[in-house]
Each structure stands twice: as C-alpha cells, then as structure tokens.
C-alpha cells in the first residue's frame, strides 16, 4: 500500500502554477508507473480524490484490478466544500473560508479534527486551483460508471446529496 501527499498538500512541496484534477492524475500515474510498472493495482479515492482516481485510470498502461470510491463526488453538488473555490477570486480568501468552515464542522463533531489539522498543511493556491478545476468535471459519477475496470462505491446516506 502506498499513501502519498499530492503537491501542495501535507509534506509535498507546492507547485507555482497550482493544481488541477488532470495534474493530480498525472502525478498519480507517474508514481504508479515508477513503483508498479506492469503490475495491476487497486486505486482508492475519497471525495474529490475519487474524481482524481477516475481520471488516473485513463492514464495508466494497465487497467487497475479495482477502483474504490469512498464517498466520491457523483454530481457537482457533492463537491460542496472544495467546489466553493470557484466563488473566490483569490486563493487565500478561499483558504480562510475553507479553514473556518471545516473548523466549525469539527467543533460540531461532523468532521474529524485530523482533517482540519491536515488542511493546515495545504497550500492555498493548490487547494484553490484544485477546487476550481472540479468545474471541468460536471458529471463525475457518470465518468466513474463508464470505467471499464471493476469498481466499488461506498457512501454515507447522511452525507450523500439528493442529486446523487
């Protein structure tokens, strides 16, 4: 199992141009090709990470054995946190809004404190540009369903949007 931070998140240095879903997929594909070569893999993504994993499948030399989506975005409304980036003209404004929103959700016990702690390590530009790039994927659930490899979707009835 390999877990890693995308550029601008966690311990990975940020990119000066920000980040998009496509750029994330390319990072994932490069890592997979470097580590796995010709072996089949299982991809797992959570929330927006599921959009990234769906995009990554198309860049791989060998189809994955399985793609697992954990509460992945099925519709544009599922990106209710990160998708708000499009409403902001400046990365730091969005970042401060996002931090405040997540902090309030941790105080209510809705979001784990570890998520807020990890968010503190995110680069504002990477978070903002990644969130804005979600607009280029208006039907992520359709894209997920079109994958030709085996796939599993896990959800929580309490947080799944009505559109999904």
C-alpha angles and dihedrals in degrees: 000000000000122000119181142167119246116232110289094020128095113333096343115105118246126249118238091229096051125234139283135189089257092049090050090050090052091051090050092047093049091050093047092048090049095049107028104029105175100356121108116244142195116238120206125188134174124208108321087005087071090061088051092050092049090052091046093058090067092055098052125101092218124036114247120254088233142355116210120196116196108198087328122182108270097170135021090258091061089071089070094142108035093027089067088076089089089066092063129074095198130049097224093052090054092044093053091047091048093048092050092048094049092044090054091049091052090051089054091048092243097114125038116252089233089067091056091046091052092047089059087068094053120110109239093223093049092048093046097047092044090050092048092050090062086080087071088064105055095161107035092158091059090050090050092050091050092060108118094211126079113282140183128198122200121190143171114233090214094059103031111110118239090242090060 
